[in-house]
Amino acid sequence: MSNNTVAALQCKGVRVSINDKDIVKGVDLVVFPGEVHAIMGPNGSGKSTLAAALAGHPSYGLSGEVFLSGEPIHAAIPDERALKGLFLGFQYPVAVPGVTVTAFLKAAMEARQSEPLAIMTFRKQLLKMLSRLEIPAEFASRYINDGFSGGEKKRLEILQMLMLSPKVALLDEIDSGLDIDALKLVARGINEARDSGTGIVLVTHYQRILDHVKPDFVHVFKDGRIVKSGGPEQALELEAKGYEWLGEQGAAAGGV
């Protein structure tokens, strides 16, 4: 990456607490446009907490510095972070009865510009994205996640990401609960976002999505910290050895 390129996301000494309990204990991370950074680690290590806190979850206390395309956002409210180009894909998307997918996406896109979207332009773009993700067109008239299957919910998260074209997408276990066909479609959407310049932070437990989305970097989270970083081969090593291996390796080296 060129030295002149501004990082899409930069975290400096980020710590996160919940009810005065430290969960994330100092994270430095730099993600450039078009890069995919996978964050892997055992349950309870702080991966999802980090993603939620970066998006501005009000229940989490965040300290340290967070920059989006060079602009500080650590003091911004969630709406402001989203408007500046930060996207969070949820592990458990909630239903919003009464609000259609079309109405929601149009409102979200219009919130980021100064004038209304031309309805035909918007509809053409939406239908194009639905087709790419192999989602039936009638999906757009359904209420958000109301009666959706797990796979449909995750594909809707990816649809939102592609329509909004964020600077950075934080994807929190977007692969959980997906069958292989749905996984491939979700991966296709992630790769399209990456190709368009979106920086991706992909929180996951498993190697399998990384068979379809090749990460530039894999960071291993344990006890609220990044304890090891590497390339795609890092995920394969974790798959083969498990997370306990990290603790044994750290103990042998005098700590991590």
C-alpha positions in Angstrom: 0.0 0.0 0.0 1.3 3.4 -1.0 2.6 5.6 1.8 0.4 8.4 0.4 -2.8 6.4 0.9 -4.9 7.4 3.9 -6.0 4.4 6.0 -9.7 3.7 5.7 -9.8 2.7 9.4 -7.1 3.3 12.1 -7.4 2.3 15.7 -4.8 3.5 18.2 -4.8 2.0 21.7 -8.5 1.2 21.6 -9.9 -0.2 24.9 -13.6 -1.1 25.5 -15.3 -1.7 28.8 -18.8 -2.8 29.8 -20.0 -1.9 33.3 -16.5 -1.0 34.2 -15.1 -4.3 33.1 -12.4 -4.2 30.5 -13.2 -6.4 27.5 -10.9 -5.0 24.8 -7.5 -4.1 26.3 -5.6 -2.1 23.8 -5.9 -2.6 20.0 -3.9 -1.0 17.2 -5.2 -1.7 13.8 -4.8 -0.1 10.3 -7.0 -1.1 7.4 -6.4 0.5 4.0 -9.1 0.8 1.3 -9.8 -2.5 -0.4 -8.1 -4.6 2.3 -9.7 -7.5 4.1 -8.7 -8.0 7.7 -10.0 -11.2 9.4 -10.3 -11.2 13.2 -10.4 -14.7 14.6 -10.4 -15.9 18.2 -12.3 -18.0 20.8 -15.7 -17.1 22.2 -15.5 -14.3 24.7 -12.2 -12.9 23.5 -13.7 -9.5 22.6 -14.0 -9.7 18.8 -17.6 -8.7 18.5 -17.3 -6.2 21.3 -14.6 -4.4 19.4 -16.8 -4.3 16.2 -19.8 -3.0 18.1 -17.8 -0.4 20.0 -16.2 0.9 16.8 -19.7 1.4 15.4 -20.6 3.4 18.5 -22.7 1.0 20.6 -23.9 3.2 23.5 -23.5 0.5 26.1 -19.8 0.2 25.5 -17.2 2.6 26.9 -14.5 3.2 24.3 -11.2 4.9 24.9 -8.3 5.4 22.5 -8.5 6.9 19.1 -10.4 5.8 16.0 -10.0 7.4 12.6 -12.1 6.9 9.4 -10.3 8.1 6.3 -8.1 10.2 8.6 -11.0 11.8 10.4 -11.4 11.2 14.2 -14.7 9.4 15.0 -14.1 8.1 18.5 -16.3 10.9 19.9 -19.0 10.6 17.2 -22.5 9.1 17.9 -23.4 6.0 15.9 -25.5 7.9 13.3 -22.6 10.2 12.6 -20.2 7.3 12.1 -22.6 5.7 9.7 -23.1 8.9 7.7 -19.3 9.3 7.4 -19.0 5.8 5.9 -18.8 3.2 8.6 -21.0 0.1 8.2 -21.8 -2.7 10.7 -23.1 -6.0 9.5 -24.8 -7.7 12.5 -24.4 -11.3 13.6 -28.1 -11.3 14.7 -30.0 -8.8 12.6 -33.3 -7.6 14.1 -36.7 -7.6 12.4 -38.3 -4.2 11.7 -42.0 -4.9 10.9 -43.7 -2.2 8.9 -40.6 -1.0 7.1 -39.9 -2.5 3.7 -36.4 -3.2 2.5 -36.9 -0.7 -0.4 -38.0 2.1 1.9 -35.2 1.5 4.4 -32.4 1.4 1.8 -33.7 4.5 0.0 -33.9 6.4 3.2 -30.4 5.2 4.2 -28.9 6.2 0.9 -30.6 9.6 0.8 -29.4 10.4 4.4 -25.8 10.4 2.9 -26.5 13.0 0.2 -28.1 16.4 -0.1 -31.0 15.6 -2.4 -33.5 12.8 -3.0 -32.6 9.8 -5.1 -34.3 9.5 -8.5 -36.7 6.5 -7.9 -35.9 4.8 -11.3 -32.2 5.1 -10.7 -32.5 3.7 -7.2 -34.8 0.9 -8.4 -32.4 -0.1 -11.2 -29.5 -0.3 -8.8 -31.4 -2.2 -6.2 -32.6 -4.8 -8.8 -29.1 -5.2 -10.0 -27.8 -5.9 -6.6 -30.6 -8.3 -5.8 -29.8 -10.2 -8.9 -26.1 -10.4 -8.0 -26.9 -11.9 -4.7 -29.5 -14.2 -6.2 -32.3 -12.7 -4.2 -35.8 -12.6 -5.7 -37.0 -9.2 -6.6 -40.1 -9.4 -4.3 -37.7 -9.5 -1.4 -37.5 -5.7 -1.7 -41.1 -5.3 -0.8 -40.9 -7.4 2.4 -40.5 -5.9 5.9 -36.9 -5.9 7.1 -36.0 -9.3 8.5 -39.6 -10.1 9.3 -40.0 -13.8 8.9 -36.6 -14.0 7.1 -34.5 -17.2 7.3 -31.0 -16.9 8.7 -29.5 -16.9 5.2 -31.9 -14.2 4.1 -31.0 -12.0 7.0 -27.3 -12.3 6.2 -27.8 -11.6 2.5 -29.8 -8.5 3.4 -26.8 -7.3 5.5 -24.6 -7.7 2.4 -27.2 -6.1 0.2 -27.2 -3.0 2.5 -23.4 -2.9 2.3 -23.3 -3.0 -1.4 -26.0 -0.4 -1.8 -24.4 2.0 0.7 -20.7 1.5 -0.5 -19.2 2.4 2.9 -15.6 3.3 3.4 -15.3 0.5 6.0 -17.5 -2.5 6.7 -17.3 -4.2 10.1 -18.9 -7.7 9.5 -19.6 -9.5 12.8 -19.7 -13.2 12.2 -21.7 -12.7 9.0 -21.0 -16.3 8.1 -22.6 -17.9 11.2 -25.4 -20.3 10.5 -25.1 -20.2 6.7 -25.2 -23.3 4.4 -22.6 -23.5 1.7 -24.7 -21.9 -1.0 -25.6 -18.9 1.2 -22.0 -18.6 2.3 -20.8 -18.4 -1.3 -23.3 -15.6 -2.0 -22.3 -13.7 1.1 -18.6 -14.1 0.1 -19.4 -12.8 -3.4 -20.9 -9.6 -1.9 -17.9 -9.1 0.4 -15.5 -9.5 -2.6 -17.5 -7.0 -4.6 -17.3 -4.5 -1.8 -13.6 -5.0 -1.5 -13.1 -4.6 -5.2 -14.9 -1.3 -5.0 -12.5 0.0 -2.4 -14.3 -0.7 0.9 -12.0 -1.7 3.7 -13.4 -4.9 5.4 -13.0 -6.1 9.0 -14.3 -9.6 9.1 -15.0 -11.1 12.5 -15.3 -14.9 12.3 -14.7 -18.1 14.2 -14.1 -20.3 11.2 -11.7 -20.7 8.2 -14.5 -21.7 5.8 -15.5 -18.2 4.7 -11.8 -17.4 4.2 -11.9 -20.2 1.5 -14.0 -17.7 -0.5 -12.8 -14.4 0.7 -9.0 -14.3 0.8 -7.9 -12.0 3.6 -4.9 -9.7 3.4 -4.3 -10.1 7.1 -5.5 -12.4 9.8 -5.4 -11.2 13.4 -5.9 -13.5 16.3 -7.8 -12.1 19.3 -7.4 -13.5 22.8 -8.3 -11.9 26.1 -9.1 -8.6 24.5 -5.9 -8.2 22.5 -4.5 -9.0 19.1 -1.9 -11.6 20.1 -0.8 -12.7 16.6 -1.1 -11.4 13.1 -0.2 -12.9 9.7 -1.4 -13.6 6.2 -4.0 -16.1 5.0 -1.9 -19.0 6.2 -2.6 -17.8 9.8 -6.2 -19.0 9.5 -5.1 -22.4 8.3 -2.7 -22.7 11.2 -5.5 -21.9 13.6 -7.8 -24.4 11.9 -5.2 -27.1 12.3 -4.0 -26.3 15.9 -6.9 -24.5 17.6 -6.8 -21.6 19.9 -5.2 -23.3 22.9 -2.1 -23.6 20.9 -1.7 -19.8 21.1 -1.6 -20.0 24.9 1.0 -22.7 24.9 3.1 -20.8 22.4 2.9 -17.7 24.4 3.8 -19.5 27.6 6.8 -21.1 25.9 8.0 -17.6 24.7 7.4 -16.0 28.1 4.0 -14.5 27.3 2.3 -12.9 24.3 
